[in-house]
Amino acid sequence: MALYYQSTSPFCARLPPDVILNISFELAAADPVGPPRHLPPLLRVCRYITDILSAHRKELFARIFRAKFDTRAASRRLGSNSLTNSALAFQLKKQTLALKRLKQGDLNSENLLSDLWTAYLMFIENDGRNYLHLMEYARLDRLVDSYMDTRLWAHRMHSGTGWPLDITPNALVIWLLWFTMTPERLQAMIPDRRGRFMDLLRPFAIASLQYSPFFAPDNHFDFPIHESLRDNSHFPEGTALANFPMYREPAMITERVIHYGREIPIMSPILGLGAKLAFVMLAEAVPYDPPSVLPIDRAHADPADGVRPTQADFIEWASIRGVQLYQPGEWNWLDALQLEQRRLEIDSAWRRELTSTSSRFDNDWNRLTGCINPYRDLPLKGVVYTFGSIVGMFAGRMQIPEFFRYREMVHETNMPEVATFPSLAEVPVYVCFREHHCINPALPVPTGGTDDVFDDGLLNGYFPRSFDYQHVGNTLRISVPGAQNPVFRYEDYIEGKRNSHDSSKCTACISRAEQEEMQRHERAAHAASMTPPPDVEMEDANEEAVDDEEEEMTEQPSGRRDRRGSASSIDSDVSYYFSDENDPGSIVCSRHMMLERDPDTEALLDEMMSEGLPDFYDASYESECNGIRDIIITGETLPRHGQAWHHYRFYGRVRKWDGLIVLVRIPTLFPAAGKTIFRGYMVGNRNLVGSWRSYAENVLAIPLEGPFALSRVEETPRTPNAPALPPDNSNPPSSIAPAACVCRPPSTHTSSPSATHPTPGPSLPMPTPDSAVTTGMTSSNAITADSASLTPNVARGLGADPPGARSSSSPAEERLVRIYAGKLFDPDTLQLLPRRVVTVSHESGLVLDVQPYSDQQLAQVDFSDADAVVDLRSATVLPGLVDAHVHMFLHPYAETTWEDQLTKESLVERTVRATVHAKRTLMAGYTTVRDLGTEGAEDADIHLRKCLSGPHPLIPGPRYFCANRAIIASGSYGEFSILLLSEKQAAFAPGRSRMCDWGGICRRRSGKTSSASIQTFSTKELSALVATARQLDVKVAAHSHTWRAELLPENGGVDTLEHGNEIPDELTASIVKSNVIWVPTLSVFYTMDTAKLPGGSWDKTAQNFQKALRAGVQNIACGGDTGPFPHGDNALEMKLMVRLGADWRHVLRWATLGGWRATRSMAWEGKEGTARLARVAELEEDAREVGDNEVPFGAVRRGFAADIVATSGDLDGDFEAAVDKASIVFVMKGGRIVKRGGRELV
């Protein structure tokens, strides 16, 4: 039907063209979502308007497109010069037509494939606007559901075997199922429909041999692969499924999609990978209740059961999603960014710092466009893996097919019926990952595998068959027997810290500099004969498009596809991270179309070509080398998860060609559980999805395999029955044991350490002294009463404010202090978190909030307000340190012997000294101590605690947990515990016994007392002592040189063990699994053994500690037995631990969270304690209510005590100097600042 326009209107003819164009734009943008439906009527108003809009329609359409759709991703991936007005106008028409057809939901449309591609690309380019068009206007989810119901298995009999077809429409729809899924839609999906969708996805998700989830076979690490593999000669026999591994012919999987007027060679999204993603997503939505036969939580579990989940473990797992749903973004997301971040986002370069929704899919785009041909080296491919992506805690699930049905499926010619498909069991997967980078010019570890070109060591994570690794400081050292380079060094990746890359030493930088120099000479030599290209007129910078109205309309020679480089990526002199084809086929030609014909796009393309759509874009390529040549991943299961689901460690590598992550999982306690290989990709930089397979000696063997999906857990999920703090001092996220571990096949593998530590059973606080019932044993035994648990009333009676002391002011009147930290150590994740602001309540003494801060926020901070703001941007902030073993009433033996202190110094003198010691300890950064005996000073520790407690303590000092008097055997400790032989002597026994306390190591004995290392309490006596302490709801600390089985809490033993410098070999495994907390007191052995000869006291103690580290003992607290060496030098214990091989991150955890676990009262243990931990964030643990020593501490997090210190040193570079008292520049205890800028304020 012909269109008839009105003649020119006299009124309209008076309007300037700019006004008409602005009116047209406003009409088109009036409805943000959907096509510009108000614009067509305007074209029919009069001839004058029609002529104006026709003459300027490309500029108008480009402006409309920028206003209604997302363009930042296209600018990054294609180059800003590619987004001309013609390209944007073309894309506006293309996406508008596609949205209209998608809304109609016609599955028989001849444009269906084109429209599905358009929708898929709009999703991976979405920053908030595209999503609304697809979901609110086009209602794409309805078309996806319809296709799933009626088309996904259509024509499957054409395959001859009944398997659904691996074709592009199926792949696109399966991926769109995940893109369109929302939490509301997933929750509302009825079980029958969810089950039907899972059945439809089951073949794609389970049969990895038929539907490969990889861009290239996983048995290869080095690319390009050899051409000889195209002939399928290496494929195994004995399976009815497709050839395995699957070598796909590049020409058969390459499609050419018209995008922004350009023909883009691209491969279809991997169907097998998308099916696994969608299948696990639906499986995680299936509700279930934890088995009622299991214990409620770890406190109710029987340690004799070994590895076994509790109901709390199931509840925690149910709260975790291995597949995170697609994040739609916000329409005006740029407006919400700070200025500097906005500049990064609108630039055309890819950077790790980008936060937009679309930037998460840049790796996915680069894989689709650059990982098509594994037989060809593409030197300038986009980033396929963003380094740092897999650092931290990940959790999810793996699905295990029933073995016999899986075997039948593999050997059957035809696809089995759905009812006979392998059923799936699900198992949780928890792992903390760490990345290690090989920095040029260092050499990467060689690959393993066989000598031919077929295998690069897949079954050992692409490592040689035999290798050793050791984590020392921030370096992973790998030794490969027989290699030319004996040791390979990889640096730990630490967020916010630059690596050691030096452009003057990097071979890639040197080579590039030489090439640039040669190119400059060549350009200079040819400058006279070269004709400069014509200038290109640019639109206003804000328009972000090239005005191509004046460009040449003749065909120009083809050039490379414009690609912007990474400012921070895994590029190296080996060229598999980026690609940039010099492909003439990338030029738009109207005769070249997609695999499935799209008449509308043809017409649009012809129209735009006739108007001068440029087919050649020239843009500079820039990249910044960071020297990363190889990435190794290590990790392990946290012990608290291992106690429920088994203990594992992981190692593997990232394949540079396409970012495939291959990880080997090895059980650490039960080798018979077998070795598992995980292979997958980071999808949207959020979900690690892929296929796991069982281990087999023969790489050609058909393995049992199934889907898995993991995603990052930003904060360990908590449930009412799960502790808010890991009940163990476990390995850090993404870390490995500090001892060397040999990585070989299971038969020769030396497992790395792991430990499990359930919390003790429930108990109630009692009005007794304040630390652990200390069982003091030398290889002998002595016991002290722990008084860590106090009821609120008792706490007030011993020094806290009276009940009416709390201010009645409202929260709005609460005085807040904000601490701006350059770095913040998190003992839970063992990471140094950059740029954090900690908000503290001065009144309650609790941490209220911890958040990152930006430069724009800093600009609004008044740092001159010292009462409200603390500037620690140049420092590293830590939780207050804890010394779990001190003697505040002793001073160094180098000044006065132990005997003379007890016999010649008055109680007054010793008490005055203790007050001085308390202040020195606090100013050294130790905000909590546990005093395990007054050493003859009677009950002075109880009164000292009173003076140190409350919001306005009488004297400055740390939180003070005290044990008062030790329980010892006569004659076992010092001259005042000798055996009394007569009634006259016995008359003085009570007084002398009260003076004497446990010392734990019998380092000073009377000449009348034997120095032999003997057992001083029988097993029955020990059991009676512990049982009595349990009746009083206090903990027990045992002093013992030698570990004994009956000391372990699993055998009715103690809570903490002091010293323990002799570990019997036969007891090592039990200690690793035990939940006893070990306080090694290395410092006292180090300072007392002045000679330090081989075989001496210190030498034996050091070897014992290193032996424990190698075995995997991690349930440790820092306590130096401070007193025999100076108070204030408490950090010596941490220094010695690091010198002996412990990771400094672990040591800081032992000195913070480990200290709290060692000192906290019984009220924090068991079921009641677990529930209490879950409520910490509700800010109920106010010291004014519960008492100083009942407030949780050891971490800087909401609800914990604001015990915070800061060091001016570099923990990573020089740990000993950083923790030394001279480097402690800031100390806060309970929200009160006592040291600032290195100056003491009290």
PEVEN-V964181 format. One line per field, one symbol per residue. burial: + if it has 16 or more other C-alpha atoms within 10 Angstrom, else -. A space follows every 50 residues. Layout:
burial = ???
//
This chain:
burial = ----------------+--++--++-+++--+++++-++--+++++++++ -++---++++++++++-+++++++++++++++++++++++++++++++++ +++-+-+---++++++++++-++++++++++++++-+++++++++-++-- +++--+-----+++++-+++++++++++++++---+-------+--++++ +++++++++++++++++++++++-+-------------+++-++++++-- --++++++++++++++++++++++++++++++-++----+---+++++++ +-+---++++++++++++-++++++++++++--+------++--++-+++ +--+-++++++++++++++++++++-++++++++++++++++++++++++ +----++-++---+++----+++--+-+++++++++++++++-++-+++- ---+++++++++++++++++++++++++++------++++++++----+- +-+--++++----------------------------------++++++- +------++++++++++++++++-+++++++---++++++-+++---+-+ ++-++--++--++++++-+-----++++++++++++++++++++++++++ +++++++++++++++++++-----+++++++++++++++++++-++--++ -++++++++++++--+-+++++++++++++++++++++++++++++---+ ++++++++++++++++++++++++++++++++++++++++++-+++-+++ +--------------+++++++++++++++++++++++++++++++++++ --+--------------++++++-+++++++++++++++++++----++- ++----+--++--++-++++++++++++++++++++++++++-+++++++ +---+++++++++++++++++++++++++---------+---++++++++ ++--++--+-----+++----++-+++-++-+++++++++++++++++++ --+++++++++++----++-++++++++++++++++++--------++-+ ++-+++++++++++++++++++++++++++++++++++--++++++++++ +++++++++++++++++++++++++++--+++++++++++++++++++++ +++++++++-+---+++++++-++++++++++++++-+----
//
